């Protein structure tokens, strides 16, 4: 390797043997003195790794670690045994990894090589983060890439599942071959089979010529099936056949077509739950789940948010040709503590909007929209006071926002009333009744004796959020947890129901 290593000279007895070991291993090295200018040195040397041999809490070392962190350069700190209890504090300086002295030069070289390769993998895949969860994902990508086994990637929307799939492909022997991505949820059932497997001329009305499917286009490469949990049962059977035999028929075709393709699938829902509810074939699930990668939501790896924010600011400021200094500490703290239901995708979109629209040359706390900090959820309770204060005069933006929220509340009330009327129609439907002064448990007990579906409980004074929760709970109970049927009864989309189940902790 010809990577450039910057070694501090704070501990010469450690730095000199390390310098010799790295040069012997084929690395290019440079030495850094406490008298040198950290910023100028980093700019001049452009290292791929910085090694702090001592004095990690000295001003020059702290500045060097911060510069390396901001430039996304890995840092290895060699700590004295007396610093063991301060290792966590060292990590907060932006240090990627620590080792305790005495350090064998060969061990330091091996660690440095791993850190450099891992940083290179992040650059190639676009998966950014220093958290243990993301490092585990990167390790799995490295392990899974060389083989051809099917991979199932699980994680919430916006966590970067397609980046993982692309990373697996780019590190595999199939790199340079086709990588075909298919969003299964975006295609109606009538078109999905034709999109995946192709069709012959005249196979159906409008099939004026033969068309190759995505599996044929991905031959010798990788096909990425996103939202795999949304494919209908009829297509599940045919997909299972492809996974078992690597052969399929075009729609309207009579000759089997063999393909050499690696399948990587992704889902933002639990396929295990879908199997238990009869919505997904168990044999297909086992075929897909040969190798498994779980991508954690952004809220579970908040230590990666500053790194992501700085990366997005640099990329988007360059893309939009804007001179941008960065972000204030207060704004960064608020972003770190935000709920991020849309995960990394939501964070990137927010940074782009602020880079384009922020009045200054840096992101301030006041530039962050309130709904990002508060998260989604129901409209009740509403922080009306802050909106009025922010609006200033009677015709300011606070007044307009307040009017919008009031209109939204009225619309929501009408929707809930319509929902109650719809649920009250016909036998076997969910019934909305008023509890009055009776206890909820008593009413539920009465409703279960005669085998009738449980009612949606309504008590005078309940908020619309509470009515909504009760309606969802009753619909799920009536249909034995089948989310698709419950969503149909409630008149909402299945994904909307899934989000509300999580929001109301009904799982």
BELVENUR-V543231 format. One record per residue. RES is the residue in one letter. SS is DSSP state (A for helix, B for strand, O for the rest). PHI is phi in radians with two decimals (999 if undefined). OMEGA is omega in radians with two decimals (NA if undefined). Layout:
res-><RES;RES>
ss-><SS;SS>
phi-><PHI;PHI>
omega-><OMEGA;OMEGA>
This chain:
res-><X;X;X;X;X;X;X;X;X;X;X;X;X;X;X;X;X;X;X;X;X;X;X;X;X;X;X;X;X;X;X;X;X;X;X;X;X;X;X;X;X;X;X;X;X;X;X;X;X;X;X;X;X;X;X;X;X;X;X;X;X;X;X;X;X;X;X;X;X;X;X;X;X;X;X;X;X;X;X;X;X;X;X;X;X;X;X;X;X;X;X;X;X;X;X;X;X;X;X;X;X;X;X;X;X;X;X;X;X;X;X;X;X;X;X;X;X;X;X;X;X;X;X;X;X;X;X;X;X;X;X;X;X;X;X;X;X;X;X;X;X;X;X;X;X;X;X;X;X;X;X;X;X;X;X;X;X;X;X;X;X;X;X;X;X;X;X;X;X;X;X;X;X;X;X;X;X;X;X;X;X;X;X;X;X;X;X;X;X;X;X;X;X;X;X;X;X;X;X;X;X;X;X;X;X;X;X;X;X;X;X;X;X;X;X;X;X;X;X;X;X;X;X;X;X;X;X;X;X;X;X;X;X;X;X;X;X;X;X;X;X;X;X;X;X;X;X;X;X;X;X;X;X;X;X;X;X;X;X;X;X;X;X;X;X;X;X;X;X;X;X;X;X;X;X;X;X;X;X;X;X;X;X;X;X;X;X;X;X;X;X;X;X;X;X;X;X;X;X;X;X;X;X;X;X;X;X;X;X;X;X;X;X;X;X;X;X;X;X;X;X;X;X;X;X;X;X;X;X;X;X;X;X;X;X;X;X;X;X;X;X;X;X;X;X;X;X;X;X;X;X;X;X;X;X;X;X;X;X;X;X;X;X;X;X;X;X;X;X;X;X;X;X;X;X;X;X;X;X;X;X;X;X;X;X;X;X;X;X;X;X;X;X;X;X;X;X;X;X;X;X;X;X;X;X;X;X;X;X;X;X;X;X;X;X;X;X;X;X;X;X;X;X;X;X;X;X;X;X;X;X;X;X;X;X;X;X;X;X;X;X;X;X;X;X;X;X;X;X;X;X;X;X;X;X;X;X;X;X;X;X;X;X;X;X;X;X;X;X;X;X;X;X;X;X;X;X;X;X;X;X;X;X;X;X;X;X;X;X;X;X;X;X;X;X;X;X;X;X;X;X;X;X;X;X;X;X>
ss-><O;O;O;B;B;B;B;B;O;O;O;A;A;A;A;A;A;A;A;A;A;A;A;A;O;O;O;B;B;B;B;B;O;O;O;O;O;A;A;A;A;A;A;A;A;O;O;O;B;B;B;B;O;O;O;O;O;O;A;A;A;A;A;A;A;A;A;A;A;A;O;O;O;B;B;B;B;B;B;O;A;A;A;A;A;A;A;A;A;A;A;A;O;O;O;O;B;B;B;B;O;O;O;O;A;A;A;A;A;A;A;A;A;A;A;A;A;A;A;A;A;A;A;A;A;O;O;O;O;O;O;A;A;A;A;A;A;A;A;A;A;A;A;A;A;O;O;O;O;O;B;B;B;B;B;O;O;O;O;O;A;A;A;A;A;A;A;A;A;A;O;O;O;O;O;O;O;O;B;B;B;B;B;A;A;A;O;O;A;A;A;A;A;A;A;A;A;O;B;O;O;O;O;O;O;O;O;O;O;O;B;O;O;A;A;A;A;O;O;O;O;B;B;B;B;B;O;A;A;A;O;O;A;A;A;A;A;A;A;A;A;A;A;A;A;O;B;B;O;O;B;O;O;O;O;O;B;B;O;O;O;B;B;B;B;B;B;O;O;O;A;A;A;A;A;A;O;O;O;O;O;A;A;A;A;A;A;A;O;O;B;B;B;B;B;O;O;A;A;A;O;A;A;A;A;A;A;A;A;A;A;A;A;A;A;A;A;A;A;O;O;O;O;O;O;B;B;O;A;A;A;A;A;A;A;A;A;O;O;O;O;O;A;A;A;A;A;A;A;A;A;A;A;A;A;A;A;O;O;O;O;B;B;O;A;A;A;O;O;A;A;A;A;A;O;O;O;O;O;O;O;O;O;A;A;A;A;A;A;A;A;O;O;O;O;O;A;A;A;A;A;A;A;A;A;A;A;A;A;A;A;A;A;A;A;A;A;A;A;A;A;A;A;O;O;O;O;O;O;O;O;B;B;B;O;O;O;O;O;A;A;A;A;A;A;A;A;A;A;O;O;O;O;O;O;B;B;B;O;O;O;O;O;A;A;A;A;A;A;A;A;A;A;A;A;A;A;A;O;O;O;O;A;A;A;A;A;A;A;A;O;O;O;A;A;A;A;A;A;A;A;A;A;O;O;O;O>
phi-><999;-1.92;-1.11;-1.63;-2.03;-1.86;-2.03;-1.37;-1.82;-1.10;-2.14;-1.12;-1.12;-1.69;-1.16;-1.13;-1.08;-1.12;-1.04;-1.15;-1.15;-1.18;-1.13;-1.14;-1.46;1.68;-1.49;-1.72;-2.15;-2.53;-1.82;-2.14;-1.76;-1.08;-1.49;-1.33;-1.43;-1.01;-1.12;-1.13;-1.17;-1.09;-1.16;-1.30;-1.46;0.81;-1.28;-1.73;-2.70;-1.97;-2.00;-1.64;-1.46;3.12;1.00;-1.14;-1.77;-1.29;-0.95;-1.17;-1.26;-1.09;-1.15;-1.10;-1.13;-1.16;-1.10;-1.12;-1.07;-1.16;-1.58;1.00;-1.85;-1.17;-2.26;-1.97;-1.83;-1.74;-1.80;-1.28;-0.96;-1.28;-1.60;-1.03;-1.31;-1.85;-1.09;-1.12;-1.14;-1.09;-1.05;-1.23;-1.29;1.86;-1.25;-1.33;-2.65;-2.19;-2.39;-1.61;-1.31;-1.29;-1.96;-1.23;-0.92;-1.12;-1.16;-1.14;-1.11;-1.11;-1.14;-1.08;-1.08;-1.14;-1.12;-1.18;-1.12;-1.15;-1.13;-1.11;-1.14;-1.09;-1.15;-1.28;-1.63;1.39;-1.57;-1.84;2.74;-1.95;-1.17;-1.07;-1.13;-1.25;-1.09;-1.14;-1.07;-1.11;-1.08;-1.15;-1.05;-1.08;-1.27;-1.52;-1.04;-1.20;-1.69;-1.97;-1.16;-1.20;-2.12;-1.97;-1.82;-2.06;2.88;-1.16;-1.07;1.54;-1.51;1.82;-1.15;-1.20;-1.08;-1.12;-1.06;-1.16;-1.10;-1.04;-1.16;-1.17;-1.66;-1.61;-1.10;-1.52;-1.03;1.58;-1.65;-1.10;-2.11;-1.93;-1.82;-2.26;-1.59;-1.13;-1.30;-1.50;-1.94;-1.16;-0.99;-1.16;-1.86;-1.08;-1.07;-1.15;-1.13;-1.33;-1.97;1.40;-2.61;-1.58;-1.06;1.40;-1.10;-2.75;-1.05;1.72;-1.47;-1.35;-2.70;-1.15;-2.31;-1.39;-1.50;-1.13;-1.13;-1.17;-1.13;-1.58;-0.93;1.30;-2.08;-2.25;-1.97;-1.90;-1.77;-1.47;0.95;-1.11;-1.23;-1.67;-1.30;-1.24;-1.06;-1.11;-1.41;-0.99;-1.06;-1.26;-1.17;-1.04;-1.10;-1.13;-1.13;-1.41;-2.02;0.96;-2.50;-2.75;-1.98;-1.14;-1.09;1.46;-1.62;-2.11;-1.87;-1.18;-2.04;-1.62;-2.36;-1.91;-2.45;-1.66;-1.83;-2.10;-1.99;-2.47;-2.64;-1.83;-2.16;-1.41;-1.20;-1.10;-1.15;-1.10;-1.13;-1.14;-1.58;1.34;-1.65;-2.51;-1.17;-1.21;-1.18;-1.20;-1.03;-1.19;-1.21;-1.32;-1.60;-1.24;-2.06;-2.35;-2.23;-1.90;-1.73;-1.27;-1.19;-1.08;-1.16;-1.65;-2.49;-1.09;-1.14;-1.51;-1.08;-1.00;-1.11;-1.14;-1.06;-1.09;-1.10;-1.14;-1.07;-1.08;-1.12;-1.34;-1.11;-1.20;-1.15;-1.71;0.97;-2.05;-1.47;-2.34;-1.30;2.47;-2.56;-1.34;-1.00;-1.12;-1.13;-1.09;-1.07;-1.17;-1.16;-1.11;-1.62;-1.26;-1.30;0.93;-1.14;-1.59;1.06;-1.13;-1.06;-1.12;-1.09;-1.10;-1.09;-1.13;-1.06;-1.10;-1.12;-1.31;-1.10;-1.37;-1.82;-1.05;-1.19;-1.74;-1.72;-2.64;-1.46;-1.88;-1.03;-1.20;-1.40;-1.45;-1.07;-1.12;-1.18;-1.21;-1.30;-1.49;1.46;-1.36;1.62;-1.40;-1.37;-2.01;-1.37;-1.84;-1.47;-1.19;-0.99;-1.16;-1.16;-1.13;-1.13;-1.13;-1.32;1.21;-1.26;-1.14;-1.83;-1.35;-1.11;-1.07;-1.12;-1.10;-1.12;-1.12;-1.09;-1.09;-1.15;-1.10;-1.11;-1.12;-1.12;-1.11;-1.08;-1.12;-1.08;-1.11;-1.14;-1.13;-1.12;-1.13;-1.06;-1.11;-1.13;-1.18;-1.22;-1.52;-1.59;1.34;-1.26;1.38;-1.50;-1.22;-1.82;-1.78;-2.25;-1.69;-1.31;1.18;-1.61;-1.35;-1.34;-1.07;-1.09;-1.10;-1.15;-1.09;-1.09;-1.12;-1.21;-1.54;-1.22;-1.67;1.38;-1.30;-1.12;-1.14;-1.43;-1.46;-1.45;-2.29;-2.16;-0.97;1.75;-1.19;-1.34;-1.13;-1.11;-1.20;-1.12;-1.08;-1.08;-1.12;-1.10;-1.13;-1.07;-1.18;-1.12;-1.13;-1.15;-1.09;-1.80;0.95;1.47;-1.28;-1.22;-1.13;-1.21;-1.10;-1.12;-1.10;-1.11;-1.39;1.33;-2.25;-1.26;-1.13;-1.17;-1.09;-1.08;-1.05;-1.13;-1.23;-1.05;-1.20;-1.13;-1.64;0.99;-1.70;-1.18>
omega-><3.13;-3.12;-3.11;-3.13;3.07;-3.06;3.10;-3.10;3.14;3.09;-3.06;-3.13;3.07;-3.02;-3.06;3.09;3.11;-3.14;3.14;-3.12;-3.14;3.11;3.11;-3.14;3.07;3.10;3.00;-3.03;3.02;-3.12;-3.10;3.12;3.10;3.13;-3.12;3.08;-3.09;-3.07;-3.14;-3.13;3.14;-3.14;-3.08;-3.03;-3.09;-3.09;3.01;3.09;3.04;3.10;3.09;-3.08;-3.14;3.10;-3.03;-3.14;3.09;-3.07;-3.09;3.13;3.09;3.13;3.13;3.13;3.13;3.11;3.11;3.13;-3.11;3.12;-3.13;3.04;-3.14;3.14;3.08;-3.13;3.09;-3.00;2.99;3.10;3.14;-3.14;-3.03;-3.12;-3.14;-3.11;3.13;3.12;3.10;3.11;-3.14;3.09;-3.10;3.13;-3.11;-3.09;3.12;3.02;-3.14;3.07;-0.04;-3.09;3.06;-3.13;-3.13;3.11;3.12;3.11;-3.14;3.12;3.13;3.13;-3.14;-3.14;-3.14;3.12;3.14;3.09;3.09;3.10;3.09;3.13;-3.10;-3.08;-3.05;3.13;-3.00;3.07;3.10;-3.12;-3.14;-3.12;-3.14;3.08;3.08;3.10;-3.13;3.10;-3.14;3.09;3.13;-3.11;-3.03;-3.03;-3.02;-3.07;-3.11;-3.11;3.10;-3.11;3.03;3.13;-3.11;3.13;-3.14;3.08;3.10;-3.12;3.09;-3.09;3.12;3.07;3.11;3.14;3.13;3.10;3.09;-3.14;-3.06;3.12;-3.06;3.04;-3.14;3.13;-3.03;3.05;-3.06;2.94;-3.05;3.13;3.13;3.02;-3.04;-3.12;-3.08;-3.09;3.08;-3.09;-3.09;-3.11;-3.00;-3.12;3.13;3.13;-3.08;-2.96;3.14;3.11;3.09;3.08;3.13;-3.12;3.11;-3.13;-3.13;3.13;-3.04;3.14;3.12;3.11;3.10;3.10;-3.09;3.12;3.09;3.13;-3.11;-3.08;-3.07;-3.13;-3.05;3.01;-3.12;-3.12;-3.14;-3.12;-3.07;-3.13;-3.09;-3.09;-3.10;-3.06;-3.10;3.13;3.10;-3.13;-3.10;3.09;3.09;-3.14;3.13;-3.13;-3.10;-3.01;-3.04;3.09;-3.13;3.06;2.96;3.05;-3.09;-3.10;3.13;-3.12;3.10;-3.14;3.14;3.10;3.00;-3.03;3.04;-3.11;2.99;-3.10;3.13;3.13;3.06;3.08;-3.14;3.10;3.10;3.09;3.13;3.09;-3.12;3.13;3.13;-3.11;-3.10;-3.09;-3.14;-3.14;3.07;3.11;-3.12;3.09;3.14;-2.98;3.08;3.02;-3.00;3.03;3.08;3.10;-3.10;3.05;-3.07;-3.12;3.13;3.07;-3.06;3.14;3.12;-3.04;3.11;3.12;3.12;-3.12;-3.13;3.12;-3.11;3.13;-3.14;-3.08;-3.03;3.06;3.10;-3.11;-3.11;3.07;3.12;3.03;-3.02;-3.11;-3.12;-3.01;3.14;3.12;-3.14;3.12;3.12;3.14;3.13;3.11;3.14;-3.06;3.14;-3.06;3.09;3.07;3.11;3.02;-2.98;3.12;3.12;3.14;-3.14;3.14;3.11;-3.14;3.13;-3.14;-3.12;3.08;-3.12;-2.96;-3.10;-3.08;-3.12;-3.14;3.06;3.14;3.11;-3.14;-3.12;-3.14;-3.07;3.14;-3.09;-3.09;3.07;-3.11;-3.10;-3.11;-3.12;3.13;-3.05;3.14;-3.13;-0.09;-3.11;3.13;-3.06;-3.06;-3.10;3.13;3.13;-3.14;-3.12;-3.07;-3.13;-3.11;-3.05;-3.10;-3.08;-3.10;3.14;3.13;3.14;3.13;3.14;3.11;3.12;-3.13;3.12;3.09;3.13;3.12;3.12;3.12;-3.13;3.12;3.11;3.12;3.13;3.12;3.09;3.09;3.14;3.13;-3.11;-3.14;-3.08;-3.06;2.95;3.12;3.09;3.13;3.08;-3.11;3.08;-3.14;3.12;-3.07;-3.08;-3.10;-3.12;3.12;3.12;-3.11;3.14;-3.11;3.11;3.13;3.13;-3.10;-3.09;-3.04;-3.05;3.09;-3.14;3.11;-3.12;-3.11;2.91;-3.01;3.10;3.10;3.12;-3.13;3.12;3.05;3.11;3.10;3.14;3.08;3.14;3.13;-3.13;3.12;3.14;-3.12;-3.13;3.14;3.10;3.13;-3.11;-3.08;3.01;3.05;3.13;-3.01;-3.12;-3.14;3.11;3.13;3.11;3.13;-3.09;3.13;3.12;3.11;-3.12;3.13;3.09;3.11;-3.13;3.12;-3.12;3.06;3.12;-3.11;-3.12;3.09;-3.12;-3.07;NA>
